[in-house]
Amino acid sequence: MIYDIDNDPYYKKVIFEIKIPFEAKSEDGVIYKGITPNIKQNIVIFIDEEGGSEFKLKVDTSSYMLGNIIERDNKSYFSFETYIIISVVKKSSYAYSLFRILLRT
């Protein structure tokens, strides 16, 4: 969703959610696959006069396990850290501009 910011025509608030597929491998070789719960993102982007408000978001992620997989009561638990890089590609009258925002969740 894209929202105007009060009294500032050059900035827009962009709110969206992403899900990240994951694959975790235990010490004994068992592979666990799944998808994270929704991760909500709320960013503000600059919109200049020449470029208008046309842009695309590109999301890249990188995740790392923070420890071993723990099994308790027939359930598996593990924690991981995810870096989310959001690239905002904006069309302007001169060229395409690229902005990067590094988020750590």
Legacy VTK file of the C-alpha trace (Angstrom):
# vtk DataFile Version 3.0
C-alpha trace
ASCII
DATASET POLYDATA
POINTS 105 float
0.000 0.000 0.000
1.242 3.476 -0.815
0.267 6.485 1.277
0.865 10.212 0.975
2.709 11.844 3.836
0.920 14.907 5.189
2.378 18.250 4.057
5.206 16.606 2.079
4.516 15.846 -1.599
8.057 14.492 -2.160
7.798 11.458 0.125
5.528 8.409 0.122
5.026 5.801 2.815
5.093 2.238 1.440
3.782 -0.616 3.591
4.043 -4.241 2.501
4.549 -7.772 3.809
6.944 -10.469 2.668
7.305 -14.182 3.371
10.686 -15.860 3.076
11.034 -19.531 2.137
13.680 -21.299 4.218
15.553 -24.572 4.412
17.374 -25.674 7.597
19.608 -28.713 7.933
20.126 -30.434 11.281
23.415 -31.986 12.434
22.105 -35.470 11.536
21.212 -34.369 7.985
17.444 -33.875 8.312
16.255 -30.964 6.146
13.374 -28.781 7.330
11.599 -26.600 4.759
9.008 -23.925 5.285
8.006 -20.291 4.924
8.376 -17.588 7.565
5.337 -15.840 8.975
4.531 -12.482 7.358
7.270 -9.907 7.894
5.814 -6.400 7.802
7.863 -3.605 6.256
7.167 0.098 6.463
9.477 2.359 4.436
9.471 5.955 3.217
10.729 6.779 -0.280
11.598 10.078 -1.941
9.637 11.032 -5.062
11.061 13.986 -6.998
9.063 16.203 -9.348
10.524 14.831 -12.586
10.183 11.152 -11.760
6.597 11.032 -10.680
5.592 8.156 -8.456
6.430 5.186 -10.688
8.758 2.709 -8.978
9.371 -0.998 -8.366
10.506 -2.804 -5.223
13.063 -5.596 -5.408
13.561 -7.699 -2.273
16.651 -9.846 -1.634
17.246 -11.851 1.535
20.062 -13.721 3.211
19.524 -15.886 6.299
21.788 -17.657 8.775
20.974 -20.172 11.505
21.969 -18.923 14.945
22.335 -22.334 16.586
21.464 -25.985 16.288
17.988 -27.388 15.741
16.429 -28.436 19.045
13.852 -31.222 19.134
11.362 -31.302 21.993
8.021 -33.133 22.263
8.179 -34.240 18.606
8.619 -30.627 17.461
11.701 -28.953 16.012
12.847 -25.463 17.012
15.562 -23.248 15.603
16.375 -19.574 15.328
17.793 -17.676 12.403
18.781 -14.181 11.450
17.589 -12.648 8.194
18.968 -9.666 6.332
16.472 -8.032 4.009
17.674 -5.719 1.252
14.948 -3.655 -0.372
15.913 -1.959 -3.612
13.665 0.825 -4.849
14.026 1.282 -8.596
12.464 4.555 -9.636
11.864 5.730 -13.176
12.813 9.338 -13.793
13.091 11.463 -16.899
16.890 11.060 -16.839
17.457 7.416 -15.958
16.532 4.714 -13.505
17.647 5.442 -9.965
18.439 2.731 -7.467
18.076 3.145 -3.729
18.909 0.415 -1.239
17.611 -0.014 2.253
19.206 -2.667 4.471
16.857 -4.034 7.110
17.785 -6.532 9.742
15.004 -8.542 11.338
LINES 1 106
105 0 1 2 3 4 5 6 7 8 9 10 11 12 13 14 15 16 17 18 19 20 21 22 23 24 25 26 27 28 29 30 31 32 33 34 35 36 37 38 39 40 41 42 43 44 45 46 47 48 49 50 51 52 53 54 55 56 57 58 59 60 61 62 63 64 65 66 67 68 69 70 71 72 73 74 75 76 77 78 79 80 81 82 83 84 85 86 87 88 89 90 91 92 93 94 95 96 97 98 99 100 101 102 103 104
